[in-house]
Amino acid sequence: MATVRDATYDVLRTLGMTTVFGNPGSTEEPFLRDFPADFHYVHALHEATAVAMADGYAQAAGVPAHVNLHTAPGTGNGMGNLVTAWHNKTPLIITAGQQTREMLLLEPRLTSRRATELPQPYVKWAYEPARAQDIPGAVLRAYATAVQPPAGPVFLSLPMDDWAQPAEPAPEMRSVATRFGPDPRRLDEFARILAGSRNPVLVFGPGVDRSGSWSEAVALAERLAAPVWSAPAPERAVFPEDHPHFRGVLPFAIGPLAEALSGHDTVLVVGAPVFRYYPYVPGEHLPSGTRLLHVTDDPDEAARAPVGDSLLGDPGLTLAALLELLPQADRTPPAPRATQAAPDISTPLSADALFAALAGHWPADGVLVQESPSNLAALRRRLRITRPASYFTMASGGLGYGLPAAVGVALAERDTGRGRPVVAVIGDGSFHYSVQALWTAARLSLPVVVVVPVNKQYAILKAFAELKETPGVPGLDLPGLDITAIAAGYGCATEVVQTPDQLGAALTAGLRADRPTVVPVPISTEVPSIL
Ligand SMILES: Cc1ncc(C[n+]2csc(CCOP(=O)(O)OP(=O)(O)O)c2C)c(N)n1
């Protein structure tokens, strides 16, 4: 007799979801028992790590990922990175154990009280099946919900006594659309406005990368002879950053962002929120007289934009449709950005010198995962991303994503056979939020290189305190942390680097190794301005 457990593994198999990221508990053991040989359990030592590894894996492999968490405490531990997965628009199916139905009324130990409310509002759907027999169908519905636009995480709470119950006939396998095209009438209107603009500017967001449409984005920029910005604080790179039209990443504050767009009569934003701001710097959302057109596949993103007219549609399909309608603009294309002077080499290195060295040794098909808050501007200034799907960070602002995400990306590179080298740049503060990911990377023999700029402080919080005039904040210094010892304890190779040449050697060796390598680099403690 087939059980609910058998039927659920069959559904997961049919969906191609045979990798399970998790940390097990008693409420999950009835699901995990006799773990099938054709499935891979990726063991995380902490649930935050499990969720972010799955997120990185899903984004790099371009598939939804499954995370199995412990009941309420495990789900709680995973919550920070669940918030990030929601903002990242990463399709994740989170399953969590629940106490046995027989005892739920009296709330025994490990009951998840109001289990479906716990992950709200950072899931698209949360459900505890009314009957054990509904689990396979609920997994199918969870999958459909997670992958449809806007993609995102979903949550199932699954009582531990359900798995041994007899299954009903398997649910009908169905397919669902993951992209939708724009309304043709509204599209015509957008094309007409763009064609009639004197000096349009393009702002591309992570949706362009998620929809695999860099080539359409480049074609539109060239068709309109328009400069291109990345939307502020992007979680993915959106355009070849060595292209002459590329201007950089927009500032993430109201006044400065509007200033960067001044002189343009039309702004076309594709695949991003309007806009992702962080420090409050008052001002107008747009320069006066500028019109904003917003293309997104997320109705909520369109609804909350403070300015602009929106068109719902997949970024890639909409860019392709605009290209059908727009003639070649008769304008001088924007001139390329000035090349940067080489940074001074000092001891310790400046962030600029570190990242210039990283760029100098960068593998052509390298993937960068980043969580280095105060050094982000220097990193993005020095290391230009020129290929799609090769830059990942968190959209949320929550630390503890980058390190485990890099491990998930590296696993996806191996599983897909693509094998691109993965380098993470993780601040010495950010390093500690999900540091256990190093152990999983070591167990899986993943050759990920983790560069840690060591400034022994939460520098960005010092910069924020300066901007917002809040002196005397405690807890902004990080003395007494031995990154080398911590990394070695989790099974990593480590090498402290002081010079650009040493970095090149460490990178080459680390990317060829059969385990992760952590590379602490002491850097200047100067605090860069936040804007
Ligand atoms: C989960 C979480 N906790 C706290 C913060 C607040 N926070 C933002 S940046 C930061 C410091 C990061 O330090 P580090 O990684 O060393 O980078 P640096 O600013 O020095 O470049 C902190 C604590 C956060 N964003 N997310």
The ligand as an SDF file (V2000), in Angstrom:
LIG
                    3D

 26 27  0  0  0  0  0  0  0  0999 V2000
   20.0130   40.2140   10.2100 C   0  0  0  0  0  0  0  0  0  0  0  0
   20.6080   41.5730   10.3380 C   0  0  0  0  0  0  0  0  0  0  0  0
   21.0290   42.0110   11.5350 N   0  0  0  0  0  0  0  0  0  0  0  0
   21.5710   43.2490   11.6500 C   0  0  0  0  0  0  0  0  0  0  0  0
   21.6730   44.0730   10.5720 C   0  0  0  0  0  0  0  0  0  0  0  0
   22.2180   45.4760   10.7080 C   0  0  0  0  0  0  0  0  0  0  0  0
   23.4640   45.6340    9.9820 N   0  0  0  0  0  0  0  0  0  0  0  0
   23.4990   46.1520    8.7330 C   0  0  0  0  0  0  0  0  0  0  0  0
   25.0160   46.2620    8.1360 S   0  0  0  0  0  0  0  0  0  0  0  0
   25.6990   45.6460    9.5280 C   0  0  0  0  0  0  0  0  0  0  0  0
   27.1730   45.5150    9.6690 C   0  0  0  0  0  0  0  0  0  0  0  0
   27.8480   44.7080    8.6140 C   0  0  0  0  0  0  0  0  0  0  0  0
   29.2080   44.6160    8.9810 O   0  0  0  0  0  0  0  0  0  0  0  0
   30.2810   44.0400    7.9850 P   0  0  0  0  0  0  0  0  0  0  0  0
   29.8000   42.8160    7.3470 O   0  0  0  0  0  0  0  0  0  0  0  0
   31.5550   43.9430    8.7450 O   0  0  0  0  0  0  0  0  0  0  0  0
   30.4020   45.1190    6.8600 O   0  0  0  0  0  0  0  0  0  0  0  0
   30.9260   46.6260    6.8830 P   0  0  0  0  0  0  0  0  0  0  0  0
   29.7560   47.5020    7.1730 O   0  0  0  0  0  0  0  0  0  0  0  0
   31.9790   46.7700    7.9390 O   0  0  0  0  0  0  0  0  0  0  0  0
   31.4170   46.8210    5.5260 O   0  0  0  0  0  0  0  0  0  0  0  0
   24.7180   45.3370   10.4530 C   0  0  0  0  0  0  0  0  0  0  0  0
   24.9760   44.7450   11.7680 C   0  0  0  0  0  0  0  0  0  0  0  0
   21.1800   43.5740    9.3500 C   0  0  0  0  0  0  0  0  0  0  0  0
   21.2050   44.2890    8.2270 N   0  0  0  0  0  0  0  0  0  0  0  0
   20.6730   42.3200    9.2490 N   0  0  0  0  0  0  0  0  0  0  0  0
  1  2  1  0
  2  3  1  0
  2 26  2  0
  3  4  2  0
  4  5  1  0
  5  6  1  0
  5 24  2  0
  6  7  1  0
  7  8  2  0
  7 22  1  0
  8  9  1  0
  9 10  1  0
 10 11  1  0
 10 22  2  0
 11 12  1  0
 12 13  1  0
 13 14  1  0
 14 15  2  0
 14 16  1  0
 14 17  1  0
 17 18  1  0
 18 19  2  0
 18 20  1  0
 18 21  1  0
 22 23  1  0
 24 25  1  0
 24 26  1  0
M  CHG  1   7   1
M  END
$$$$
